[in-house]
Amino acid sequence: MSKADFPKIPEKTEEERKKEHIDGIKKTVVSGIFGIIAGITSFYLAGEAQARAGFGFTVLVFAILVQKYIYPSINVTGELKAKDWLYIGFMTLSFWLVSWTLLLN
């Protein structure tokens, strides 16, 4: 197959790339903030009891779900796809785990 057989992918303009970059930064910052808030909340509400650790995880899930309503209000344009939600969930989980672990120690 030659190069001419493949469909041409339209290139993004400089403005579109800049907007995607800014949206990516917003997603990282917001998920980090919500992860830290969830970690602190988990520490104070669930404490150190292992029996209540499931409650701390519930706080994490709630923090991820709340972000669905935050992103439109801070002008993150476009539809958030599965890839975006995996990234947001992983970042929130990471910040939650680190902040809760630091507070437990």
C-alpha positions as CSV (number, residue, x, y, z in Angstrom):
1,M,0.0,0.0,0.0
2,S,1.2,3.4,-0.8
3,K,0.8,6.6,1.2
4,A,-1.9,7.8,-1.1
5,D,-4.2,4.9,0.0
6,F,-4.5,6.1,3.6
7,P,-6.9,8.9,4.5
8,K,-5.3,12.1,5.3
9,I,-5.6,13.2,9.0
10,P,-6.4,16.8,9.3
11,E,-3.7,18.7,11.2
12,K,-4.7,20.8,14.2
13,T,-4.2,24.5,14.2
14,E,-1.9,26.2,16.7
15,E,-4.9,27.6,18.5
16,E,-6.5,24.1,18.9
17,R,-3.3,22.6,20.2
18,K,-2.9,25.4,22.7
19,K,-6.5,25.0,23.9
20,E,-6.0,21.2,24.4
21,H,-2.8,21.9,26.3
22,I,-4.6,24.3,28.6
23,D,-7.5,21.9,29.1
24,G,-5.0,19.2,30.0
25,I,-3.4,21.4,32.6
26,K,-6.8,22.2,34.1
27,K,-7.7,18.5,34.3
28,T,-4.5,17.8,36.1
29,V,-4.8,20.7,38.6
30,V,-8.5,20.0,39.4
31,S,-8.0,16.3,39.8
32,G,-5.0,16.9,42.1
33,I,-6.9,19.4,44.2
34,F,-9.9,17.0,44.5
35,G,-7.6,14.1,45.3
36,I,-5.9,16.1,48.2
37,I,-9.3,17.2,49.5
38,A,-10.6,13.6,49.3
39,G,-7.5,12.4,51.2
40,I,-7.9,14.9,54.0
41,T,-11.6,14.2,54.2
42,S,-10.9,10.4,54.3
43,F,-8.5,10.9,57.2
44,Y,-10.8,13.0,59.3
45,L,-14.0,11.0,58.6
46,A,-12.6,7.4,58.3
47,G,-9.7,7.9,60.6
48,E,-7.2,5.0,61.1
49,A,-9.7,2.2,61.6
50,Q,-9.3,-0.4,58.9
51,A,-13.0,-1.3,59.2
52,R,-13.8,2.1,57.9
53,A,-11.3,2.2,55.1
54,G,-14.1,1.4,52.7
55,F,-15.6,4.8,53.6
56,G,-12.4,6.5,52.6
57,F,-12.6,4.8,49.2
58,T,-16.2,6.0,48.9
59,V,-15.0,9.6,49.5
60,L,-12.5,9.0,46.6
61,V,-15.3,7.8,44.2
62,F,-17.4,10.8,45.2
63,A,-14.5,13.2,44.5
64,I,-14.1,11.7,41.0
65,L,-17.9,11.9,40.2
66,V,-18.1,15.5,41.4
67,Q,-15.6,16.5,38.8
68,K,-18.1,15.7,36.1
69,Y,-19.9,18.9,37.0
70,I,-16.8,21.0,37.7
71,Y,-15.2,20.8,34.2
72,P,-18.0,22.6,32.3
73,S,-17.9,25.4,34.8
74,I,-14.1,26.0,34.2
75,N,-14.5,25.9,30.4
76,V,-13.0,22.6,29.7
77,T,-14.4,22.2,26.2
78,G,-15.3,19.1,24.3
79,E,-16.7,15.8,25.5
80,L,-14.7,14.0,28.1
81,K,-14.1,10.5,26.7
82,A,-13.1,7.3,28.5
83,K,-9.4,8.1,28.1
84,D,-10.0,11.4,29.9
85,W,-11.9,9.8,32.7
86,L,-9.2,7.2,33.2
87,Y,-6.6,10.0,33.5
88,I,-8.8,12.0,35.8
89,G,-9.5,9.0,38.0
90,F,-5.9,7.9,38.1
91,M,-4.7,11.4,39.1
92,T,-7.3,11.8,41.7
93,L,-6.5,8.3,43.1
94,S,-2.8,9.1,43.2
95,F,-3.2,12.4,45.1
96,W,-5.8,10.9,47.4
97,L,-3.5,7.9,48.2
98,V,-0.5,10.1,48.9
99,S,-2.2,12.7,51.0
100,W,-4.1,10.1,53.1
101,T,-1.0,8.0,53.6
102,L,1.0,11.1,54.7
103,L,-1.7,12.0,57.2
104,L,-1.9,8.4,58.5
105,N,1.8,8.5,59.3
